[in-house]
Amino acid sequence: MTQCGLLTGSNKPVPLRSVSVTVLIRGFVADVGCELLYRNDEQGPVEAVFVFPVDAEAAVYAFQARLGGACIQAQLREKKQARELYGDALAGGQSSFLLQQEGAGGDVFSCSLGNLPPGEEAALTLRYVCELPLEPDGAARYVLPAVLRPRYTPHGWDREDVTQGVPRVPQGELPYTLSLSATLQSPHGIDRVLSNCSLTPLSHTAGNRTSAQVSLAETPLWGRDVELLVYYVEPHKPSAVLEAGLPGAEPGSLMGDPAVMVTLLPSLPEAVPGQSSAGEFIFLLDRSGSMECRMDRRDGSPQRIDSAKETLVLLLKSLPLGCYFNIYSFGSRFESFYPQSVAYTQKTMSKSLQRVQQLQADLGGTEILAPLQAIYRSPCRDGHPRQLFVFTDGEVGNTEDIIAEVQRHQGAHRCFSFGIGEGASTALVKGIARAAGGSAEFIMGQDRMQPKPPDTAVGGLTLQYRIQDQTYKETLQFPLQPQDGDRLPIHRLAAKSLLLELEGAVNTGSEGDRHRALETSLSSGVVCSLTAYVGVDTERMQPVQGPLVRWDIPLAEFDLMAGHSLYGAPQIFAHTRMVVVEHTNHLYKQLPPPKCLAWLCRLSDFIWGSSRHEGSESCKHSAPPGTAPQEERAREEYLLLRLVSLQNADGSWDLDSRLATALGVSKTDARGRMPSKDVSPSVWATVLAVVWLHGRAAGLRDEWELLEAKAVGWVRGQAGPRLSECLEAANTLLGCTVGPAVFRL
């Protein structure tokens, strides 16, 4: 039988056999354990090196090995010392293991197991804790990174990039498997879990639904990240968790004192979109060769560049009249649509949309630093706060230089970053957003809770905050009995947050911050760029004999040109399908290609100053349409983009044959059903378009919410007393039942 994967000289697979992941999700925090199981079938000892991705904001806090029946806890040491201990152990014939962060980015780690004797097994387990981001529809999102792409090395870069040397094998031929099981806990109840992989049925392990378990139903492909979306029964109820300090830690220190974590997800009333024209919006689009890759490995999945372009179309349609904007693109060189930001008008919008259609992933490498510097050299406009939106697949080697550049200009702008496709660097995407006060988004696709004793001491907490002119107040109580266990996820997250801040200063040459970062890492157990975990098997009495053979664990290969022929020379408004990412516990092959649009609702605060509509569902994470064929759903999304393409810069539509076709009515009916001659054709056309969006494309709300807000604002300023009459007539013509609240009547 033919063996698959990377083989040794004796035609046996590399030592890593399986990766088993266990996740404990409590609210919006995940505590993760990853076990790597090795077996040496060679005649002599081997050293296995596994390079893998980790979220850049995850706090890696423990590392242990099970060797020959003994459990060995690794110790955190200064990185140079840890490497020396590991090397000395190998030279002395002792089994040893090393876990270290590669580079300063924090999103690539390597795990080394040396002197594994022939015929023996070893299980290495690392633990990390991470905060879970909130999705627009209220879900907590956990992602297990499984894709590591080689980083682009900028011209003149002289540092080592460990990702370049990782061996690759064809997808499906990796010699190790992946499994994942999750335990979910929330005092407010667990509703459901969705995923981009097939899941076992959700099993509630408590009668009040406060705990549940779920697992992967089958081994997933290594070519995409594994994603879980956890929905809670009452997500808007605040909660608090008390955690005791680390035993033996100095009182008054970060790890020595108790810590409380408060989770608050306000339920806010719908805000009325503002009509401010202030703002400068700069879009920076990655056009490097890697943007030709598909969004994921499924057949028919669009290229990253096409997904980003379609998103740009909707963003441009959503900008308010009177603001300023510009579009930059980069690869080995960079280009901009205009020398300086220009006013947003019908003319500049139309011209920019035409140019967006022509953009391709044809600019070579990923030199993002130069366009950033050019943007920062351009003067800001008084009264127009600058917002920078970066679209990239995030595969670069000079991550810390880019973050430092953004941080130097943090007082002059906010940066919002979007990682496109599988394997986008969390260090880069999250780092630049954190450096300039923005946010980051990634686009792809147990035990019973015991009742509280009546005599338990209780703590109280009151939160009061203001949003615009409205004051909100939340009061909650929580038990003063600290959370069980010694993992201390709250303390570890606090330590990681401090380390991210300190390491940024270390890169600028601050010796004091370097010392403090090293001290924080060693005292908290959280790995940073200055430290590493190392363990040595001192129980084995006889040294391991024989020459040591090193094997680098392979990862799945990727095809840079995948999907290129499917999306050559796209015509955005006529041929390109606009499809939304769907995450379910069904196989991805049942769903349409993914689309990086569902985060548009998050931009409303920055463009219109509005909130999401309370209670609206995010199409990004909805359940599959079930009986609707893929072709039918693709047509719905195509019709939406066709209607959007006809919208004017001020938010209105023109009453013409193109609009009638997009609405599915005749031109005669579109004009003949106008309720009164006192109503202007543009007002009637815009009411029809808004009613169509709500009645025929409600499931795609995340895509059109911003541009609809602009349209409603325009109509309210133009329609006068005839608006209710127009709404009634539009509902009759289109066969919809859209209520007056849409137009704030």
N, C-alpha and C positions, 0 to 999 in steps of 0.2 A: 504494500500500500504506500502511496506517495505521501510524504509528510508535507504539511503546509507551514509557511512562515519562514523565519530566519533559522537556518540549521547550523549545527556545529559540525566539526570535521567528521564525526562518526554518524552523520545523517540523523541526528536527534534534535528536537526543538530546543530553543533557548529556555533558560531556567524558569522564567515567569509563567505560571500556569493560570492564575486567575486574579481578578481584582474584585473584592467584595466590599460594597459600600453600605453602611448603616447610617441613617439620618434620623435625628430627633429634632422635630420642628415644634417649638413652643412659641406661638404667636408669630412674630416676625424675626425670630432668631433660629438658626439651624446649627446644631452641634453634630459634626460629621466624623465618622471613623472610616478609614480606608485600609483594608487589609490586602497586602500583596503576598500571594503564596508562591514560593519558589521551590523547585525540586531540581537537584543536580543528577542527571543520568549519565554524566561523563565518567571517565575513569580516574580523573584527577580533580582537584579543587577548581572552582570557577569564581570569577567576580562578575556580578551582574549590575549594570548601570541603567536606570530607568529615568528618563527625562519626561516630565509631564506638566500640564498647565494647572494653575490654581488661581482663583479669583484674587486680584491684587489687594483687596481689602479684607481677605480672610486672615484670621489669626491662627497660625499653626502653633500649637502649644504642647504637643506630646508626641513621642516616638518610642516604640518599643519593639522587641523581637522575641519570637518564640523559637529557640534553637535547641534541638536535642532534648526536649522536655523542660528546658529551663526558660523562664521568662525574664528578659533583661531589659531594664528601663534605660533608655539613652539619657545622657546628660547634655544640657545646653552649655556650650563653651564659645569663647571667641573663635571666629571662623578659622583663623590660622592655626590655633591650638587644636581645634577639632580635626582639621585635616592632618596635622602631624600625628595625633593619637591614632587616627585611622591608618595612616601609612605605616607607623611603627608596628601596629598590631598585625597588619598583613605581612610585614617583613619577618615578624616573629612566629608566623604560623598560626595566629589566632584568628578566629572568625570575628568579623567586625562589621558595623553598619553605620552609614553616614547619611544625614538628610540636610540639604542646604539649599538656600535660595540662590538662584543663578542671576547675577547682575543686580542692579538696583531697582529694577522695575517691580519685582515682587510677584509677577504672575507666571514665572517658570521656576520649578524646583527640580532637583535631581536626587534620586535615592540610590545609594550604592550599597551592595551586599558583597563583602569580600571573604574569600577562603571558606566558601560553602563546601563541606566535604562531599566526596562522591557518594551517591545513594541516599543523601539526607534531604530533608525538607526544612524550610524556614518560612515563618510568617512574620512579615513586618507590618506594623500598624501605625499609621500617623493619624493624629486628630487635629481638627481645626474647627473654629466657630466663625460664623459669618452672619451679618445682618441681611435680612431678606427685603428686597425692594418691593414697593407697593405698585401693583398694576392699576391702570385707570378704572377697571371694574371692581376693585377692592380685593383682588387676590394677592396673597403672598407668593412670591416667585423664587423658587430655588433652582439653581442651575448647577449641574455637575459638569465642569469643563472636560471635554473628551477630545478636543481638536487642538493640536499644536502645529501651527504652520511656521516654516522658516521665516525669520524676520529679515526684512530688507535692510541691507547694510549701506548707509549713505556714503557718498564719496568722501574719502579721507578718514573714514572710521577705522580706528586701529585697535579696538577692543575685541575680545573674544565673544563670539555668539554661539552658545551651546546648541541652539536649535538647528544650525547648519549641518551638524555632524550626526544627527539622529537618523538611523537607518529606516527605510520605508519598505513596506510590502503591500501588495494589492489588497484592496478592501475585501474582507471576508476570509483572508488568509492569515490573520494574526493568530499566533499560537496560544493566546490567553483569552479568557472570557471575562465579561463584566456582569455583575449582579448588583441589585440595589433594593433595599427594603427601607421603608420610612415609618416612623412612629410619630403621630401628630397629637398635640395636646393644646387645648385652649379652654379656659373656664367658660367661654361664651358659646361653645359648641362648634363642631366641624361639619360643614354642609356637604362638600364634595371636593374631589381632587381630579384635575385634568392634566394631561401630559402629551408630549409629542411622541411618546412611545406607548406600546401596549401595556396596560396595567391589569393587575388582578382586581376583583371587586373590592371596594372600600369596606373594611370591616371595623365597625364601631365596637370598641372594647369596654365601653362604659355605657350604662343605660341612659345617661343624660347627654350622650354624644360628645362628651368633653375629651375623649381620646379615641384614636382610631389607628389602623395600620393598613398599609398598602405596599405592594411590591411590583417590580417589573415582571410582566407575565412571560417574557422571553428575553433572550440575550439580544441587546440592541446592537446596531452597527456602530463601530467606533468612529465613523466618519461624521458624526454630529453630536452636539452636546445633549445631555439628558436634562429635560426640564419638567418640573412639577409646579402646578399652580394650585394653591390651597385656598379654598373659600370657607370663610367662617360664617356661622349662623347669625351672629350679631357683631359684625366687624367694627361698628362705630362705638361700642362700649369701651371706655378706657380701662386699662389694667395696669397693675404694678407688681413687680417681683422684687423681693428682698433677698440679697445674697450676702452671706457672712464673708469675712476676709479670709485670706490664706493663713492657715495655722502656722505660727512661727514667724510670720512676716512682721516687720516693725510697725507698731501702731502709728498712725498718721501718714503712712506711705500709701501708694496707689493700691497695692495688694493687701495691705494690712487692715484697712478700714472696711466696714460693710458698704455695700453699694445697692442702690435702688434703680431699677429700670422702669420707666413709665412709657406705656404705649398709648398714643392718642391719635385716632383717626376721626377727625370731626365730621359730622354730618351737617353740611352747610346748605342753607337754602340757595336756590338758583340765583345767581347774580345777573343783573342786567348788563349786557355788554356795553362797554364804554365806546365812545366815538372819537377817542383821542387819535390824532394823526402823528403823535410824537413817536420817534424811534428810528434807529438806523439798524437794518437787518442785513448782515453779511453772511453769505452761505459759502462754505469752503468744501468743495467736492473732490474726493479722491478719484483720479482717472488713471491710476497706475495699472499695470498689466494684471495684477491679481484681482482687480475689480471685474475682470471677465469671468471669473469663477461663478458657478451657480450659487444661489443662496444656500442650498444644501445638496445632498447627493441624489435626490430623487429625480427620475426622468421628468422633463418638462419644467423643472424649477428654473425661474428666470435668473439672468445674470445679476450680480450685485449692482452693476452700473445702471441697469434698467430700472431696478427697484428704487434706487436713489433718485433717478431722473423723474420718475412718476411722482415721487414724494415732493420734489421741487415744484412740479406743476401745481399741486394742490396748495403748497405753501405760498407760491406767488399769487394765486387766486385769492388767498385769504388775507393778504396784507391790506392795511387801511390806506385810503387815499391821503396823500400828503406826507407819508413817511419817506424814508430814503432806503435804498437797497443796492447791493452789488453781489455778483456771483463770481467767485474765484474757483479755479480747478487746478489740480497739480498732479505731477508725476515726477519725472526727472527735471522738469521745468514747470513753471506755472503760468497761467493766463488769467485775465480778468475780463469780464464783459465790458466794463467801463473804467476809465482811468481813476475816477473817484465815484463814490456813491451818488446815485441820481435819484431825483424825485420819482415816486411811484405814480404813474399816470397810465391812461389807457395805451398811449403810444409806447412807453418804456416796458410795460407789462407784455404787450404783444410782441415786441422785438425780442425780449428776453425768452419768451416761450418758444419762438422760432429757433433761437440759438440752442436752447436746452435740447431740442429734438436732435441736433447734430452732434451732441457730445458722445464720445466713445472712450473706452478704456485704452487709450493709445499713447499715453505720455510716459511709458517706461516705468521707472522706479518710483519710490515713495518718499520724495524729498519734501516733507511737510514744513520743515523749519523755515525755509526761504519764503513761502507765501505768507506764513504767519508774521514774519518780520516786515514784509511789505504792507500787510494790513495794519500793523501797529504804527508804521511810519505815516500812514495817511491820517490827517487830522480828524478828530471827532467833531461832530456838528453840535453847536450849542442848542440845548433844548431837545436833543434827539439822542437818548441813551443808546449806546451801542450794544447790540446782541450779536454774538458770533455763533453760528451753527456749523459744526464740523461733521462731515460724513466720511467715514473711512473704515477699511477693513482692519486697520490697526496692526499691521505687520512690519514694524520698524525696529531698528536696533538702538537708536539714540533717543529712547523714550524720556530719560531724565532731562536731556537738553531741551526737548520740546516742552515738557512740563515747566521747566524753569523759565522759559521764554514767556509762556502764558502767565505765570505767576508774577513776573516783573511788571506786567501791565494789568494786574487784577483790578486796580482802582479805576481803570478807564473803560471797562466792559464786563459783560458776563458771557461765559462760554458754555454752550450746550453741545454735547458730543453724542454721536450715534455710531455704535459699532455695527458694521454691516456684515452679515454672514457668519458662518461657523468659524470659530478660532480667532475672532477679533481680540486684540490684546486688552485685557481689563486694566492693565497698568497704564496704558496710554489713554484709553477712552475715559476711564474714571479719573485718571490723574489730571487731565487738562480741565475737566469740568470742576473738580474739587478746587483746583488752583485759582479759578476765576468765579467762584460762587454760583456755578450753574448746576446742572444735573446731567447724568449719563443714562443712555438707553441702549440696549442691545437688541438687535433685530435678527432673528433667525428665519424662527419657527421652531400605651403599654399598660403601664399599670393603671388600674382604676384610680381615678381621683378620689381621695379620701375626704369625707365630709369634715368640715371645720368643727372642732370641739367648741362647745359654748363658752368655755373659759379662756380661749386663746386670746392673747393680747392683740389689739388691732391698731394699726396706724392709719392716719388720714392724710389725704392730699387734695388740695384745691388748685385747679389751673384756671386762670382767667386770661383771655386774650382778645384782641380786637382784629377784625377784618373789615377794612373800609370804616364805615360808621357804626358797625354792629359789634356789640360786646357779647362774648360767649363765656360761660363758666361751667367747669366740670368738677365734680367732687366725687372722690372714690375712697374706699377703705380697702386695706389689704392686711393680711396676717403678718405679725412681726416674727413669725417663725421662719427662719431663713430657708431658702430652697435647699433641698437635699443634694448631696454630692460634692465632689471636690474638683469638678471641672471648671467651675467659676466662669461661665460664659460671659457674664456682664463685665467682670474685671478684665477678662482677656480682650473683649472688644474695646474697652477703654484704653487698654495698653496699646492695642494695634492703632487706634486713632492717634494716640500720642506719638507712636513710632513713625507713622506716615508724615506727621508734621516735622519731627526731628530729623528724619532722613532727608527730607527736602532741604533742610538747612545744612546737613552734612555735605551734600553735593556742592555747596558753595564754599566749602573749606572751613567751616566753623568747628574748631577742635572741642570747644565746650559742648556744643550740641552732639558731637560724635560721642563724647564721654557719657553724656546723659542718655543717648540712645542705647549705647551698649549696656549701661546700668539698668535701664528700663527693660530691655530685652531679657537680660539674665535674671532679673528679679521676678518677672512675670511669666517666664517660660515661653514667650512668644518670639518666634524666629524673626530676624530682620537680616538685612544685607551684611551685617557685621558679625553674625553668630551662626552656629550650626549645631545640630544634634549629632552626637556620636555615642556609640555603644560598643563594648568589647566583651566577648565571651571569655570570662576568666575561670569558668567552671571546668572547661575541658582540660584535662591534665596533660595530654599529649598534643604537641603542635600538629597542625594539618600538614601532611607531607605531599610533595609533588609540585611541579611548576604550575603557577597560577595563570589561568586563561581568562581573559576579559571578554564579556559579551555585552554589547549595547542592545537594550530591549527595543525592538522595532515599533514604529507607529504606522497607522494607515497612510498609504500614499494618497496624493490628491492630484487631480488633473487640472492644471492651470487653465487650459483651453476648454474645459467642459462647458457645454452649453453655448459656445461661441457661434456655431452655425445656426442655432435656433433663434438667435436674437440679433442677427446682422442687420445693420441699418434700420433700426426701428423707427416707425412713424407713430409718435406717441398718441395722437388723437385718433388715428385710424386703425391701427393694427395691434398695438401693444395691449395686452390684457392687464387690467388692474385687479390684483387678487390679494385677499387679506390672509394673513397668517391665522390658521386655525389650530388650536392646541386641544386635543381630546385624548381619551384613553382608547382610541382606535388607531389603527396603523395609518401612517402618513399617506400611504399610497391611495387611500380612499378620498383624499382631500385635494383641493386645488393648490396650485403653487403658492408659496408664501409671499407675503408683501409687507414691506416695512412702512406701514401707514398708521397703525393703531395708536401710536404715541402722539399723533397730531393733537389730540385733545389736551395733552399736557402743555402745549404751546399757547393755549388760549390766554393764560395769565400774562404771557410776555407780549402778545400781539394785541389782544383786546381787553385784557384786565378782567376776564370773566372766569367763572368756575364751570365745571362740567355740570350737565343737567343731572340733578339728583335722581338716582334710580335707573339711569340709562345703562344698558348692558354694552360692554365692549365687544365688538365683533371679533376682535383679535383672539379672544379666548372663549368664544361661544361653542356650543356643541355642534357637531356636524349637522347639515341640513337633513340627513337621514335619507329620505326618498328622493330629494332633488338631485338630478344628474349633475355631474361636474360641469358639463357644457352649459346647462341652464344658469348655474351660478356665475360662470364666467361671463355669460351674456349680460346678466344684471350689472356686473361691475363695469363691463364695457359701456353700457348705456349710461351709467353714472358719469364716467369720465367724458363721454360725448357731451352730456348736458353741462358739465363743469367747464368744458373748453369754450362754451358759448357765453359764459358770464363776463361782463365788463369789469373794468378795474374798480368802479364805484360800487359794485355789488349787484347791479341790475342786469336784466336780460332784455334783449330786443325782441319784439314780436315779429317773427319772420318764419319762413318755411323751414329753416333749419331747426328752430326751436320746436315747431309743431311736430316734426319728425322725431326729435328726441323725446318728446312727451307722448308719442304714440297716438296723436290726433291729427285730423286733417287741418290744412291751413284755413279752410273755410270755417270750420268749427272754432278754431282758435280765435279767429277774428269775430265771428258771428255771435259767440257766447259772451262777449265782453258786456258786463252788466249795464254800463251807461256810457254815453258819449262824453260825460264829464271826466271819465277815468282815462288817463293817458295810456297809450299802448304799452309803454315800458313798465308802468306800475302793474297792469294786468298780466303782462308776461312774467314779471318777477314773482307775483303771487302764485301763478301757475307753477313756476319752477320750485318754489318753496313747498307748496302742497305736494308736488311730485316727490320731492326728497323725503318728506315725512311719510307719505302714503305708499310709495313704491320702493324706497331704498332705506327703510328704517334700520335694517340690519347692518348697514354700512355707515352708521351715524358718525363713527370716529373719523371717517374720511372727509365728510362734508360739514361737520359741525362749525368750523371756523368760517368758512365762506357763507354758510347759511346765516350766521350771526350778522355778517356784513350786509347780506341781502335784506334781512328783516329790518335792520337799522335804516337802510335806504328807503324801504317801502314806508316805514312809519313817518319818515320825514317828507314823503311825497304824496301819499294816498289821500290824506284828509279824511272826511267823514264816510267815504265810500269803501273803506277797507273791509268792514264786516260783510258788505254786499259782495265785494270781490271774492272773499273767502268762500262764501256760500256758493257762488257761481263756479268757482274753481273746483270745489268738492264735487259738484254735480257733473261737470264736464269730465273729470278724471276718475269719477267713481270712488272717491276717497271720503274719509270722515275726520279730517284734521280739525282739531278744536281751536277756538279763538286764542287760547293761551300761547300758542306758537307765535302769534303776532302781539302778544302782551295786551290783548283787548279785555 
